[in-house]
Amino acid sequence: MRPWQHVLEPLAGYLLLASRLWIDGAEFDGAWNFGPSEQGTVRVREVVDAIVAAWGEGSWESPADAAPQLHEARLLALEISKARTLLNWEPVYAIGETLVATGAWYADRHRGSDPMQLVTADIENYVAKARRAESVWTGSGAAHL
């Protein structure tokens, strides 16, 4: 199981952190993680299946385990309680939304859509969802700062 998130999630977190560092300085210095919620930790197979579905075509097969594999942790996760507690930051997208948005972006780009328009639409959709959720960095949740 691996943590998966949309690229805008940590970006929003780091921009929020930068504003708090600017305002409050050393109080917010240190290491930070901006990751998905616990439900955003899923198997690679689930990610691939969702991306194929979002793409609208294609398939894949799991590779045969022909050679012995090096040890790898079965579960990877990011500890985001510091960001939740001190910044009141929360992920905006659930894992399903992340995978649909990502798969659709790549499919649309592959089919010739303008990347700047795709990026702009992604940001607009993400910010709109964040506002509906009253994320602290959107202004609607600014009272929680």
N, C-alpha and C positions, 0 to 999 in steps of 0.2 A: 504494500500500500504506500502510495506517495501523495504528498500534498500538491494540489493543482490549483492555480488561480489565474484570473485574467490579468494581463500586464497592468491595467489601470488600477488594480487594487493596491499593490505596494507603492505605486506612484502617488496615489492619493494619500497614503499613509506617510510617505516621506515628505510630501509637501506640507501636510499638517504638522509634522515634526519640525520642519524647517521654520514654520511660522512660530511655533512655541519656543524654539531655540532663540529666535530673533527677539521675542517678547520677554522670555523668562531666563534665557541664558543657560548657565551650568545646571540648573535644576533638571533640564531635559537632556543633558549630555549622556553619552554612553551608547551601548549596543541596543538595537531594536529589531524586532521581527514583525513583519506585516504579512501574515499568511492567511490561508483559508480557515474557515471554521472546521470543526472536527469532521463534519459531513463532507468537506472538500478533500478528504483523504480517501482516495479510491484506488482500485487496481488499474494498472496500465490497460488491461483488456477493456475495462469500462470506458476509459478515455478514448481508445481507438474505436470502439463500437459507436460511441456518441459522435465522434468526428466523421466517421463514415456516414452515419445517418444525416448529420448536418450538411455534409457535402452533397448528399442526394444520390450517390452511386458509389460503387466499388465494394471491395471485400478484402479480407486479410486472413492469413492463417498463422497460428502460433508457431514459432520456429521449434524444430525438434531439439531436444536437449541432448545433443550428440556428445558434447565435451563437458567435462566437469566444470562447474562454475566456481568462481571465487566467492568467498563468504560476503554476503550483503545483508544488511538489516532487513527484516521482513516488513517493518513499519518505519516510515520516516514521517516526522511531523515537525511543525514549527510551533514554538511556545509563544503565543501572542497575548498572554494575560497582561503583560506590562503595557502594551499599546492599548488594550481594552480599558485597563484601570486608570492609567495616568493621562491618556489622550482621549479617552472615550471613543476610540476608533473601533469600528466593526467592518468586516467585509460587507460589500454591497450585494454581490452576486452569489447565489448558491451554485454548486458545482454544475448543475444542469444548464443554468444560464451561461456560465463561463464557457462550457464546451460548445453550446449552440452558437454563441457569439463568435467564438474563435473559429470553429469549423465553417460557419457562413462567411466570415471575412476572407478566409483563404480560398473558399470556393468562388466567391464573387470576384476576387482578384484574379484567380486562374482563368475565369471566364471573360476577363478584359475590363472589369470595372476600374475606375480611377482610384488609386490608392489614397489620395488625399481626401476624396469624398468618403471613402470607406472609413478612414480614421476619424474624420470629422463626425460622421454618423455614429460611430462607436462611442466617441467621447460624449456626444449629446445624449445618447441612450443611457450611458452609464451615469451621467450627472442627473438626468431626469429621475432615474431609479433611486439614486442617492438622496435626492430632494424628497421624494415620496417617503423614503425611509427616515427622513430627518437626520441624515448623517451630519455629524458635528461640523465637518469642513464645508458644508454647503450653505451655511448661514442660517438655515432653518433649525439647525441643532446648535447654533453658536452659543445659546444660553448655557450649554453644558461645558463650555470651555473654562 
